[in-house]
């Protein structure tokens, strides 16, 4: 059985959690392949809103097994609180949730390092969520990290102490005012590690290989978005892992020739959280209206999202890098009521018209060129099938499909799992 992928095609916050939840009934295993607890996957059903940070979005389906892969970094404190939040829903996560031994652990001092590093940058800060994710990936590539499998060893606390001491020396080097009580943080951390160790640890690459051999269906779930990829995103305003399709291979141990469908999720417009260039960003009442209707605030951080028109150049780039086979357009309902809509179909880059994403998309080098569309007034949130769509929405979708040369398989018309229309 091939492994299908689901990932975001913009700067994150595209609605991946909702679609994983919708698709889970078609899969035996949901496997998260990268990222850390800064990713907030929001699911809404039965009148309840759920925010998941590390746990795969298939956890609310009793039939599925959920795997946290080796490419993920785990904060035991955040993870323990996340598990506690599931208790009220009668979920047997001790059998339905398993963790790769090769996943790395976020230490309390990783979070402190993150804060010290960001504070030292001043106005040049990258907009880190301060969850310790960057420093944890730095220790991973620096070959200093502590992995989940290390927690099974009797001397893991010695390794922890050596690394935490190193981190404290680094914090002093930054010479910024970071107030903390490490004793208190460590007490909470070690208690949370006990919770983490109550779950089953696995060699996930072997587990998934055997699952494939036995005919089980697997959906790999990404976090953040393609434009935040450490290699292919808008560097340095990116995350610290590979958010693109290639990250699923390295983050789960799945061979490239085993990848099947690649589902790409995008909003009908564009948003971005934190710092970094954003060619189609709106600074007027249109952008404010978009943010208000779309409730554009981070599920984990609460930070307001910057809003703008759909950037088709960036979207094409993401489709190309990921090998997307099916598209899913989210938040189509948010655009209802706009008199006209715009889509960026080219850039004026240093006086030249281009239709590809260049190395540098800073505003001093680039201006978006728009194609304008007539908007629609109809409320999409009560619609249940495509025959109810207004002509203007169908025209918008048809234009995007023609330009991207990929079918739009799903249109989301609201946050609830039932507000999902398959085409």
C-alpha positions, 0 to 999 in steps of 0.5 A: 500500500502506498503512503499518501501525504497531506501537507500545507502549501502556504505559510501554514494555518491552511486547515490541515487538521480538519482535512486529516480528521475528515480523511481519517476514516479512509486510513488505518494509520495517521503518521505525523512526520515533522514539526513541534508543538508550535503547530496547532491543528484545529478540528471542530465537530459536535459543537466542540473545537479541539486544538492538537499540537503534537498528536496526529489529527486522527486521534478522535477516530477510534479505528485509527492508529496514530504515529508520531514520527522520528521527524517530530520534536516533542515537548513532554510538558506540552504533550502531557497537557495535550493528553490530559485534554483528551481524557474527557473524550474517552480516547484510549490513547495508550493503545492508539498513539505510538511514538518513534524512538528516534523523535527528539525531545525538547528540553526546558533549556531549549525554550530558554535558548529560543527566547534568548536567541530571539531577544538578541536579534532585536528588530531582525527577529524571525518571529519564533513561537519560542517553543524551543523547536529551533534549538532542538533541531540545532541539537539534532543536526549538531548530534547533541540531542536527546531522543525518545529512545534515550528515555529508556536508558538508565543514564539518560538524566546524565546526558540531560544534565550535560546538555542543559548545562551547555544550554545555560552557558549559551544563554549567558553568551547571548547576554540578554535578560531572560528570567527563569527558574530552572528547578521549577521547570525541571520538576514539571519536565521530569513529571511529564517525561513519566507521562510520555514513557507511559506510552508505547515507543516504537521503531517507526520506520520498521512499524510502517514498513510492516504495516505497508506489507500487510496492506494497511493504509497510511496517511502522513500528516505534515505541520506548518506549510511549504513556504516555511520549509527550511530549504524551500521556504522564505528563509530565514523566516522559516521553521526548522524542519522540512515541511515539504513532501520530501520531509515525509520520507525522512520524517517517517523512514518511508521510501520515495517510491512508496508515496502515493497521493499528495494532497495539497491544502491551501486557503482561498486567500493567503495568510502569514504569521510572524515576520517575513516577506508576504507579496500580496499582504493587504494593509487596508480594510479589505485585509482587516475584513478577511482577518475578522471573518476568517478568525485569523488568529493562531490556534496555539499562539493566539497571534493575529495572522497577516492576510492578503489575496491568493498568491498563485505564483507561490502556490504553483511553486509549492505544488511543483516542489511537493508533486501535488496530485490533488488540491483542497481549497479551504475557507472559501466561505470567508470570501463571500461578500467581497465585491471583487477578488484578486489573484496574484498571477505574476510579479514585477521583479526589478522591472521585469514580469516573471511568473516564478518564485525568485530567490528574494521576494522582499517588497523592495524587489517585487510587486504583485500583478493581479488578475481580478474576479467578480465576487459572490454574495451567497453564504457558502456555510450552509451548502452541502454540494457543488451544485449550490455554488454560485457561478462566481465561485465556480469561475474562481475554482476553474481559473485556479485549476487551469493555472495550477493544472491540478484538480481541486478535490475538496472545497471547505465552506466552514470549520466543522468537519461536515462543512467539507464538499468533495468535487 
